[in-house]
Structures are given as structure tokens and as C-alpha cells.
Amino acid sequence: MSALPVALVPGVPALLPAYSSLEDPVAELRAACLAAVGGLGPRVRILASGPSGGRVAAALVEAAGAAVVEDGETGVLVVGNGSAKRTEKAPGHFDPRAEEFDAGLRRTFAGIDAALAAELWADTDCLGVLPPLDEAEVTYDDAPFGVQYWVARWR
């Protein structure tokens, strides 16, 4: 990556403003995401694998008071998450390979098995640009709803 600050957030639609109500289902995750995005400066470039993740990232950037840009960025926001098959109630139902897959992602984002990621419903297309999580400040690491989410910052 570059010498610019970089953050990782999940592209979960529950982070969209329409879902933040009196009983926000992802309040802790939302707070971690907003804090991470807030550290990227006023001009943020987004790397997302699809329109849903891009929409979530743009909403987070706007909520943090910054602008989405294509160049001249002060920081980079990467959208991705681990498997969506960690429990029986997960969107993809339980897959016994999910926990080991996510543990591998915690060690490195290099050399991700794209076929396995697809089978486990992991959004990893943009993660290959990131250094390992052990080089980041990880502010959220949990699997609510059976989906592995991380929020992390690299400086």
C-alpha cells in the first residue's frame, strides 16, 4: 500500500444510515468504523469489490465528514470481510472450514484462495492490497450474525 493511512471496514449493509435507529444492531461495529474512517483525512479513496460495499463505504466516509475521491486522497478505505458461514444462523449457514479460513486471513491477506473465499461467502477481492492484520491497529474483530468482520487501521 502507500504511505497514506489505510483502514479496513466490512461492507455490511447494516452500517448504512437507514439501519442506525434507537436500537442499532451493529452499534459497536459502526463506532469502530467511523473512528477508523475519521483517521483517513478529508479526501478518501474507496477500494470495494462491489456496489454494495462501495455504498456502505461512501456512507461511512460522508458520516465522518470526508469526501470520496478518485485521486489526491489523504487516506484509503478498503472494504472486505471474512467468511459468512461461521454459525448455523449465518447467512451462508455453518461451514466447518470458515473459522480456519478466517484465522488464515488474520495472519496474511496475501495469497487468498479465491475459490474457497467464494464458497465461504467472504468478501476478499480487495484485501490483497493490505499488510497483515498484526501490523494494524485492530479495533474490531468479531463474527456477529456468523460473519467475520474486522475494522483495522494502518498508518
C-alpha positions as CSV (number, residue, x, y, z in Angstrom):
1,M,0.0,0.0,0.0
2,S,1.1,3.6,0.1
3,A,2.4,5.8,2.9
4,L,-1.1,7.1,3.4
5,P,-3.3,5.9,6.2
6,V,-5.4,2.9,5.3
7,A,-8.5,1.5,7.0
8,L,-10.4,-1.8,6.6
9,V,-14.1,-2.0,7.2
10,P,-16.8,-4.5,6.3
11,G,-19.3,-3.7,3.6
12,V,-22.3,-4.9,5.7
13,P,-25.5,-3.1,4.7
14,A,-26.4,-2.8,8.4
15,L,-23.9,0.0,8.5
16,L,-26.0,2.2,6.2
17,P,-27.6,5.2,7.9
18,A,-31.1,3.7,7.4
19,Y,-30.2,1.0,9.9
20,S,-28.9,3.2,12.7
21,S,-32.0,3.6,14.9
22,L,-32.7,3.8,18.6
23,E,-31.6,0.1,18.7
24,D,-28.7,0.0,16.3
25,P,-28.0,-3.7,15.6
26,V,-24.3,-3.0,14.9
27,A,-23.6,0.0,17.2
28,E,-20.1,-1.2,18.3
29,L,-19.1,-2.1,14.7
30,R,-20.5,1.3,13.4
31,A,-18.5,3.2,16.1
32,A,-15.3,1.4,15.2
33,C,-15.8,2.0,11.5
34,L,-16.5,5.7,12.0
35,A,-13.4,6.1,14.2
36,A,-11.3,4.3,11.6
37,V,-12.6,6.3,8.7
38,G,-12.2,9.5,10.7
39,G,-8.5,8.9,10.7
40,L,-8.2,8.9,6.9
41,G,-8.4,12.7,6.4
42,P,-10.8,14.8,4.3
43,R,-10.3,13.0,0.9
44,V,-10.8,9.3,0.9
45,R,-10.4,6.8,-1.9
46,I,-12.5,3.7,-1.6
47,L,-11.5,0.1,-2.7
48,A,-14.6,-2.1,-2.7
49,S,-15.3,-5.2,-4.7
50,G,-18.9,-4.3,-5.5
51,P,-21.6,-1.6,-5.4
52,S,-23.0,-2.6,-2.0
53,G,-19.6,-2.4,-0.3
54,G,-18.9,0.9,-2.1
55,R,-22.2,2.3,-1.0
56,V,-21.5,1.4,2.6
57,A,-18.0,2.9,2.4
58,A,-19.3,6.1,0.9
59,A,-21.9,6.4,3.7
60,L,-19.2,5.9,6.3
61,V,-16.9,8.5,4.6
62,E,-19.8,11.0,4.5
63,A,-20.7,10.3,8.1
64,A,-17.1,11.0,9.1
65,G,-17.3,14.4,7.3
66,A,-14.9,13.5,4.5
67,A,-15.4,13.3,0.7
68,V,-14.9,10.3,-1.6
69,V,-12.3,11.0,-4.3
70,E,-10.6,9.1,-7.2
71,D,-7.3,10.8,-6.8
72,G,-5.5,13.2,-4.4
73,E,-6.6,11.1,-1.5
74,T,-5.5,11.7,2.1
75,G,-6.4,8.1,3.0
76,V,-7.7,4.8,1.6
77,L,-10.7,2.8,2.8
78,V,-10.7,-0.9,1.9
79,V,-13.9,-2.8,2.1
80,G,-13.9,-6.6,2.9
81,N,-14.8,-9.3,5.4
82,G,-14.1,-12.8,6.3
83,S,-16.4,-15.8,5.9
84,A,-20.2,-15.6,6.3
85,K,-20.5,-19.2,7.4
86,R,-19.3,-19.2,11.0
87,T,-22.5,-20.4,12.6
88,E,-25.8,-22.2,11.8
89,K,-27.6,-18.8,11.8
90,A,-25.0,-17.2,9.5
91,P,-26.2,-16.0,6.1
92,G,-24.4,-18.9,4.4
93,H,-25.2,-21.4,7.2
94,F,-22.3,-23.2,9.0
95,D,-19.2,-24.4,7.2
96,P,-16.5,-26.1,9.3
97,R,-13.8,-24.5,7.2
98,A,-14.9,-20.9,8.0
99,E,-13.0,-20.5,11.3
100,E,-9.7,-21.8,9.9
101,F,-10.1,-19.6,6.8
102,D,-10.6,-16.5,8.9
103,A,-7.7,-17.4,11.1
104,G,-5.6,-17.5,7.9
105,L,-6.8,-14.1,6.9
106,R,-5.8,-12.8,10.3
107,R,-2.2,-13.9,9.6
108,T,-2.0,-12.6,6.0
109,F,-4.1,-11.2,3.2
110,A,-1.6,-12.4,0.6
111,G,-2.4,-15.5,-1.5
112,I,-6.1,-15.7,-0.6
113,D,-7.7,-18.8,-2.1
114,A,-10.4,-17.0,-4.2
115,A,-12.4,-20.2,-4.8
116,L,-12.6,-21.0,-1.1
117,A,-13.4,-17.4,-0.3
118,A,-16.3,-17.5,-2.7
119,E,-17.5,-20.8,-1.2
120,L,-17.4,-19.2,2.3
121,W,-19.1,-16.0,1.1
122,A,-16.0,-13.9,2.1
123,D,-15.5,-10.5,0.5
124,T,-11.8,-10.7,0.0
125,D,-11.3,-9.2,-3.5
126,C,-9.7,-6.0,-2.2
127,L,-7.9,-7.4,0.8
128,G,-4.7,-8.5,-1.1
129,V,-3.5,-4.9,-1.1
130,L,-3.3,-4.8,2.7
131,P,-0.4,-5.6,5.0
132,P,-1.1,-8.3,7.7
133,L,-3.5,-7.5,10.5
134,D,-0.7,-7.9,13.0
135,E,0.8,-4.7,11.6
136,A,-2.5,-2.9,12.1
137,E,-4.4,-1.4,15.0
138,V,-7.4,-3.7,15.0
139,T,-10.3,-2.0,16.7
140,Y,-13.0,-4.6,15.9
141,D,-12.6,-8.4,15.5
142,D,-15.8,-10.3,15.8
143,A,-18.3,-12.5,14.0
144,P,-21.8,-11.2,14.8
145,F,-24.5,-13.0,12.9
146,G,-21.9,-15.6,11.9
147,V,-19.9,-13.3,9.6
148,Q,-16.3,-12.3,10.4
149,Y,-15.8,-8.6,10.4
150,W,-12.6,-6.6,11.1
151,V,-12.0,-2.9,11.5
152,A,-8.4,-2.0,11.3
153,R,-6.1,0.9,10.6
154,W,-2.6,1.1,9.2
155,R,-0.5,4.3,9.4
